[in-house]
Amino acid sequence: MKDEIAQKRIQELTSILNEANYNYYVLDESKITDQEYDKYLRELEELEEKYPNFVLEDSPTKRVGGEVISSFEKVEHAIPMLSLKDVFNESEILEFDNSILKMGIHPTYFCELKIDGLSVSLHYEKGILTKAATRGNGVTGEDITHNVKTIKSVPLKLKDPIDIEVRGEIYMSKETLKEINLEREKNHLPLLQNPRNAAAGSVRQLDSKVAAQRNLDTFIYHLPNPEDYGFRYHHEAIDFMKSLGFKTNPNNRLVSNIQQVFEYIQEKTQIRQTLPYEIDGIVIKVDSIKQQQELGFTARTPKWAIAYKFPATEVLTKLKDIVFTVGRTGQITPNAVLEPVIVMGSTISRATLHNEDYVKEKGLMIYDTVSIRKAGDVIPEVVEVKKERRTGKEIPFTMIKECPICKTPLVKKKDQVDYFCLNEKCPARKVEGFIHFISRPAMNIDGFGARMMEDFYNFGVIKSIADIYDLKKHREDLTRLEGYGEKSVDNLLEAIEKSKENSLERLLFGLGINHVGSKTAKILSSHFQTLDALMNANFDELVSIQDIGDIIAVSLLDYFSKEENQILIQKLKQHGLNMVYLKGKILQDENFNGKSFVLTGTLTQMGRDEAKKIIESRGGKTVESVSRKTSCVIVGENPGSKYEKAKKLNIPIWNEKDFLAKIKKV
């Protein structure tokens, strides 16, 4: 076969097979038989083997998997992937609607099924899939491109050669899970417990062949920057993404008012069990992009959307015991020890009982039969006692009088329901404080878990927060411990070093100051810019800041007045931890302030992430796509279609030399 004929046939077969995949996996239609599909695929595989230089980027043969990676690289989301606020009943939905109406906004709503899967971000350049990432913590996710390419409903090539990012959900159908578990049962392997965990586990496989065998699917539901494409409504963006070849959910519906939202919820609740995939609720979004922008965001969630979660499924089990734990503030919490039971796909053996009053209100006794559910389909909780099942052998609940760890007498403050251990040197309080410091919302030390922290405390290598940054001195000792190899220890030490670069608000939250949550830490860091400035602030300065009241101010003054805390902060400085707010607009630069920038091509003097941070530090922002609203495009070597589009729209263009000159002026 001549080269020209082979190339043309490869193009023809690729087109036929991709069209068949689109019809089958996106439109749920079969335009050719399975036999025809298999015949074309075999022919294409043979041709590609003979003529590898003619293989196309969107060849369906690339979906079989085979790429193996050593680890998942981090991906920083240019636009954060925020979660939605959960609501659990009709009154909370009405509260959401009323909060919007009070702002003088009369919205139409867009209702969607809340797919129980794993969020994904898909990036395309010139219509070709270049990157897929998980949500992660909303700011930084993991690169799962090698696995996502195996999902047949994800187009490798769009119908329009544009640059775009879309977001959606990766999921596993109920039937696929059933088939996989039948096979695993035959091979005496542990069963996959639910479609969500199965989907999440599949996309986190290092070998893409495993993901390819799991038959995953997607629904696309969000365009992060619809205004860049000229859309005024969310439903327009959904239609646009569908036209590009993405799979969108046919159950989506635009409604006129909150009453129609309730009708939608009722209808979809009734058909929930008949759907081929799991859903755990309904997403309700304001449809107008302009109204979304007016409503804005909280620190974690948009104010223009909520997720209504279906009432949880309840199961019965035995309350075997009630044990007590000590939190980092000294708060004592009773916890139910349960006979293990599966609730909505997860095995539950513990549940918090909050406080003494909660246990007494429920009338709980040890050895009771109790009903368990997952609040919001996530957190296990004890619903009620089945008193009719009592045998007379049940043991009444008694609140402890001493700390279960250090035996210090507990204190219950006036007008409070909780008991506290006031011993600041209580080992349990210290360990919980250390665990809080390394947690994802705080210093986010990757790979450093609670069990590892407990081990290191018990081994005597961590006795204060500052000791975390001295762990490198104990490397040889740590690698000799059971379960800690050289690679895992080195990865941990690398993550600890990396955490020194965190912005101030993470450190401030990690210190565990009473009443200073992550949002408050960000407000304080943004206002004072440095930890020293915050430590030197007086009461009046603190309470003058919006959202900082008397209680928070007193707590801050008390914390920073203690010599042991001052010593800790000094040690952290000596270890090289950043004490500055990195996301504040510290520089007032007219070249950047209030403007939007697109980066394209390869920068030789710095990485793209570094360039983004420089732009943001001067009051600018970076966006992924070029539009008429773009202020400037910064081009490096080998710029792509974004450069050409900028020229067509007459948008200012800087090369790397221009960019460096601008930032040196301030």
N, C-alpha and C positions, 0 to 999 in steps of 0.2 A: 504493500500500500504506500503510495506516495505521501510525502510529508504533508503537503497541502490538503490532501483528501483526509488523512488521519486527523489533522488539526480540526478540520471542519466537522468531522464526525464526532470527535470528542466534545466540541462545542454544542452540537445538536443533541447528543445523549445527555450531557449535563443539563441542558435546558429542559428536556423532556422529563428527566428524573426529578429535578427541582420543582417543576410545575406539579408533578404527581405528589411529591412530598407536601407541597403547600396545600393542594386540594384535600389531601387525606388528613394531615395533622392540624391544619388551621381551619379549613372550611368544612371538615368532616364529610368530604365527598370523594368517591372513587371514580376517576375518569379512565383509568386503565386497570386491567386485571393484575393480580399478584404475579401470575406467570409472566405477563409482559414486563412488569417491573423488574423481576429477577433476571429475565433475559437481557434487558437493556443494561442492568447493573453489571452483569458478568462481562458483557461486551466492553463496557467502559473500563472496567478493571484491567482487562487484557490490553486494551489500547494504551492506557496510562502506564502500564508496566513497560510496554515497548517504546513509548514516546513520553518519557517523564517531563521533558521540557515543555510539553503542551498542556500539562495538568492545570486546571483553572483554580482560582482562589476559592470558589464556591462549589467545588466538586463534591457531590454527595458521598464519595468514597472517604472523605475526611471525617465523616461522622462516626466511623466504626471505632474510633479511639485508638490508642497505641502510644500516645505521647506520655512519657513518665517524667515527673519533675521531682526534685529533691526536697523542696519545701515551698510554701505559699508566700509569695512576695506581697508586701503591703501596698495598698492603693489608697491614695488620698482623694476623697471626693471633693471636687471643685465646689459643688453645691451640696451641703450636708444632707444625708438621708435620714430625715427626722422620723420618729415614731408618731403614732396617733394617740390622742387621749382616749382611754377606754371608758365607756359608760355601760351600765348594766340593767337599766330599766327605763320605762317610759318617761318618768318624771325627769330623769337626767337628760334625756333627749330633748324634752320641752325646755329645760333650763338652757341647753345649748342654743336652741332656736330663739329663745327670749333674749339671750345675751347679744345675738346678732340684730334682732329687731330694735333693741334699745339704742343701737348705734345708727338708727335711721336707715338700715339696709333691709330690703325686702327680697330675699334671695329665691332663686330656683335651686333645687338640690339635685345632685347627681348621685344615685345610689349604686353601690357595687357589692358583690359578694366578697366577703373577706376570706380569701383562700388560705388554707392552713398549710403553708409551705415555707420557703426561704426567700427573702428579698434578694433581688439581683439588679445590678446596674450594667447596661450594655452600651458600649461605645462603638461608633462606626465612623470611619474616615473614608470619604468618597464612596460611601455606600457599602464598604467592606467592614465586617466585624473585626475589631482590633483588640478589644479588651472587655472582659466581664469580671465583675467584682461583687463580693458580698457586702451587705450593709455594715458589718462589723460594729463599731461603736457609734456609727452615724457619721463620723468624720474620717475614719480610716477603716478600710475593709481589706479583704484578701483577694488576690488575683486568681480566679478560677476559670480563666479563658479555655484552658485545655479540656476541661470537662464540659463546659457549656456548649462548645462546638459539637458535641455528640448529641445534643438535644434537637430533635428534628423539627420542632416548631419554632426554633430560633433561626431566623434567616442569616446565612453566612454573607449574603449579598442582598442589598435592598433594591427595590424597584426604581429608586431614584438615587443617583450617586452623590448623596449629601453627607455632611458631617452632623452627627446627632448623638445624643445620649438619651436612652429611654430606660424606664424602670418597671419592674414587675415582680412576679412570684414564680419561683420554680417549685413544682409539686410532683407528687407521685399519685397516680390514680389508685382507687381502692382495689380495682381488679389486678393491677400490676403488683401491688403489695401482696395480695392473696397468692398470686402465681409464684412470686419470689419465695414466700414463706413455705409453700408446698414443696418447692425444690430444696430449700434449706432444711426442712424437716426430714426429707429423704436422706440428706447427707449428714444428719445429726448435728446441725449447726444451730446456734441461738436464733430465735425468730426476731424479725424486725417488729418493734412494738406498735408503731403507728406511721402513717404516710409522711408526716412532717419530719420526724426523726430520720426516717429512711431517706427522704430527699436531701436533708442536710448532710447526712453521712455520705451520701453518694457524691455530692459535689465537692466534698473534702477528701476525696481519694487522690492519692498521688499518681496512680495509674489510671489514665482516662478510659482504658478498656472496661474497668469496673463500672464507671459511670455510664458508658455506652450500653452496657447490659441491663441497666436499671430502668430503661425506657421512661425517662423523665419527661416532663411537659412544662409549658409556661403559659401564663397569661400576662400581657403587658397592660399596665394601668396608669402610667404617669409619665408626663413629659416635664422635666424639671424647669425648663426655661421656655414656656409656650409663647411668651411675648416676643422672643427672638425670631419666631416663625410667623408672627403676625396674627396669632390666635387671641380671641377675646373671651373664649369660653373653653372650659375643660372638655366638654363633649366634642368640640371641634378638634382638639388635640388627639382625643381617642380615635376619632374617625380618620385623622391624618395618619396616625401610627398604623392603623389597620390597612390603609391604602398602600403603605410602604412594604407590607408583607408580614406584619406582626400579628400574632394571635391575641385577640381581645375577647372578653367574656360576653357572650350573647345575652346574658341576664342583666347587663347594665341597663339602668333606666333613668331618664331625666324626668323629674317630678316638679310640680308647681308649688307645693306647700308641705308643711310638716305632717298634715293629715295623710297625704299621699305617701309620705315616708313610712308612716305606721302601716299603711295598707301593703306596701312593698315588703316590709319586715314580716308581717303576718303571712303573706303569700310564700315567701322564700323559706320561712321556718317550716311550713307544712311540707314543702318538697325537699327539704334538706337531706333526708335519708335516701332519696331517690337519685341524687346527683352522683355522677361517677367519681367525684373527688370530695375531699373533706372541706367543709367550711366551718369557721368558728364564730361567725358574726356577719354584720353588715357594715360597710363603710359609707358614711354620709358626708358629701363634700359640697361646699358652695360652688356653683358652676361658673360664675363670672370671675374671670381672672382679676379684673379691676377690684371687685369686692373682696377677693382673697387678699390682695395687697393692702387694702384698707384695714382689714381685720388683723393682719400680721401674724406674729408668732410669739409664743412664750420661749423660755430657754430650751425646751425640749420638744414642743409640739406646735403645729399650726393651730391658730384659733378658728380656722375656717373648715375644719374637718374633725370628725370623731369616728370611733369604731364602737358600734354597739356589739357587745359580746353576748352570745346566747346563754341562757341559764345553764349552770353546770349540771352534769350528770352526777347523781348521788349513789354511793354504794355503802354497804354495811361491813363493819369489821369490829374487832375487839380492842378496847383500850387496855393495854397490858400494864402500863405504868405512867406516872407523871414525874418527869425529871426537870431539874432547874439549870438554866445556863446564865452566865454573867456576860453582859455586853460591855463595850469599851467605856461607856459612861458609868458603869457599875449597876445598870438596871438589871433586875432579876426577872427572868421570864420563865414561866412554867411551860413545858412542852409535852405533848402527848406522844407516848411510845405505842405504836399501833401494830397489830398483826398485819404483816405486809399484804397489800391489796392493790389491784390495778384499777386506777381511776383515769378514764379517758386516755388509755394507752401508756400511762406511766405507773410504775410501782411506787406506792406511798407507804412509808413506815414511820414517818414523823409528821407532826403538825404543831404549829405554835398555838398556845392557849392564852397568849397575851399577858394576862395578869390575874391576880386572885379574884377580883370581882367577876371577870369573864367566866372563870371556872365555876364560881358559885351560881351565877345567873343561869348557866347551862345545866347546873345540877349534876355535874360529872362525878363519878366514882370509879376508882380503879377496878377493872374487870367488867365495866359496862360494855354493852353493845352500842355502838354509835354509828351514825351516818356520816360519811365523808364526801366532800366534793372539792373541786378545784375552783376557787374564787377567780372569776375572769378566765376560766379554763387554764389557769397557771398555778396559783398558790393553793396548796392543800389546806382545807379547814374542816374542823369538826362542826357539823350542823346541829345535831341534837342527840339526846340520849333516847334509846328505845327502852323506856322504863318497864314496859310490859314483858321484857325478856330477862329481867333481873331474877337471880336465883337465891339471893340472900347471902352470897359469898363476897359481895362487892365491898370494897374498902373506901370509907369516906375520905375526901381530899382534905389535907392539912397543909396550910402555908408554912414554909420553913421560917425560922427566926434568925438563922445565921447564914452567912455566905457559904455556899457549898464547896468553895475552893479554899478560902483563907480563914473561914470560921469567924469573921468579924460580924458583930450583931448588925442586922439589917435595919434600915431607917425608912419609914414611910412619911414623906413630908406632907404638911397640911394641904388639903385640897388636891392631893394627887392620888392616883390609883396604884402607882408602881412603888415597889420596894427597891432600895438601892444599897449596894455595898459601897461605903464611903472610903474604903481603904484604897488610896491611889496606887499603892504598890502591890495590889492584889494581882497575882500572876494571870488570872483569867482576863482581867481588865486590860492588862498590858498586851497580852497576845491578841485580843480582839482589836486593840488600837493599832497594832502592827499590821494585822490583816487588812484593816481599813486603809492604812497608808499605801499598801501595795495594790489595792483593788483597782479595777478598771476606771471608775469615775474619778479616782484620786491620781496616784502616780502611774497607774497603768503599767506595771512591770510585767511584761509578757512572760508567761510560763511560771510565775511565782504564785502558787496556790496556797490556800489556807492550811492544808495538811503539811505542806513543805515548811511553812512558817512555824507551825506547831513543833515539827521535828527539830528545826534549827534552834528554837527556843529551848526545847528540852535537852538538846545537845550542848547548850551553853554558849553557842556562837553568836546569838542575837539576844541582847538584854535591853537594848534601846533602839529607837528608830535609826540613830546614827550608825549603829553597828551593821545595818544593812549594807552600807557603803564601804564596810571593812571586810565583807565576806571574801573578797579576792585574796586576802591574807590567809584565808583558811582553805584555799582551793584544793590542796593536796589532801587535807583531812576530809573534805566533803566528798571527793571522788572515791574515798575508801568506804564510805557509808553504803549500806545495802540499799539498792534501788537508785543510786545516784552515780551514773557513769560520767566519764570525762566530757563527753559531748553535751549532756544535759546541764552539767555544772557550768561549762563554758558559755552555753547559750544564755543561761540565767545571769551570769556575770556581765555578759554583753548587754542584756536588757536592763540591768541595774545601771550600768554606765550611761545608757541611752536616756534613762529617765531623768538624768541630771539636766537635760535640755528642756524639760517641760516648762510651760508657761506658769507664772506665779500662782494662778488660781487653782491649779492642780495641787501644788504644794500646800497652799493655805487650807484647802479642803482636807487634804491628807493628814494634817496635823491633828484633826479630830477635835477642834474647839467647839464647845457646846453651842448649839443653835446656829452654827455656821455650816450651812449646806452648800452644795455645788453652785447653786445660783447666787447665793449671798457671797460666796468666795469670789465669783466672777465680778460682781458689782463692786466689791471692795478693791479687788486687784485693778480693775479698770479705772477706778477713781484715784487710787494712790500711786499706781504704777510700780512701786517698789515695796518690798517687805519692810525695809527700814522706815519708810514714810508712814506706813500703817502702824508700826510699833510705836512711833512717836506721836501718833494722833491722840487728842484728848476727847473727853466725852462729848463736848459740844460739836466738835468736828465730825465725829462719827454719826451722831443723830441727825445732823444736817443733811446727810445723804439720803436720797429717796429709798424707801424700803428697809432702812436700817433703824430699828427702834431701840428703846431703852434696854431691853433684855439682851439683845445682841451686843450693844455697846458695852454693857457691864461685863458680859462674858469675855469679850476681847480684852478689855482692860485687865481683868482678873488673870487671864492666861498669860499675857505678855509681862505682867508684873512679877511673875514667879521666876526665881533665879534658875531653877532646873530647866524651864522652858527657854530662857535666854541662852543658857549653856548649849542646849540642844540645837537651837538655830545657829549659834556660832559654829558648832561642829559641822552642821550641814553646809554652811558657807565654806568652811575649810575643805570639805569634800568636793567643792566645786558645783554645788547645785545652783541652778539659776534662781535668782530672787527678783526677777523683773517680769512684768506683764508684757508678753510678747505680741499680743494681738491688738494692742491699743494704737490709736492713731497719734503716735508720739510726735512725728514730724508733720509740720504743716507745709506741704509741698503742692503748689498750684499746678504743677505738671501732672500730678496724680490724684489729688484730693477730689472725690466725688466722681471719678471717671472710671470707665470699664475698659479692660484690656484683654486682647486675645493673644496667646503665645503660639507660634507655629514654627516648625523647623527645629534644628539642633543648635542650642546655645553652647559656645565653646568655652566661655569664661566662667560659667556657673551652671548648675542644674536647673531644671524648670521649676522644681519645688522652691529652690532658693529665690528665684526670680519672683515667684508668686508672693513669697513672704515679704520681699522688699516692696513690691507694689502695695500690698495690704498695710505695711507699716507706715506708708505715706498717704494713706487715706483712699487708695484705689481698690478696685476689685478685679478679679480675673473671671472671665466667662469662657465657655468652650466653643461657642459658635459666633460667627461674624454676622452682624445685622446692622441696620441703619442706626441702631442705638449705640453701637460700639464706638468708643472714643478713639481707640488707637490699636493697631496690630503690630506686635513686635515680632520680627522675623529673624530666624537663625539660618543655618545652612540647610539647603534642600527644603524650602518651605513648600507646602502643598496647596490645596484648593482654597484654603482660608486666605492666603496671600492674593490669589487671583480674584477672589470675591471682594476683598478689601479694595483692590484697584478699581473694580467695576463700580463700587459704591462710593468711590472717592474718599475713603476713610484714611486718615493720616497713618503712615507706615514708618516705623523706626527699625533700623537694623540694630544689631547688638551694640555697635559702637555708639550709636545715638542714645540707646538706653543707658549705657554706662556713663555717658557724658551728663545725662539728665540727673542721675542719682548722685553724682559727685558734686553737683552744684549746691546741695543742702548740707 
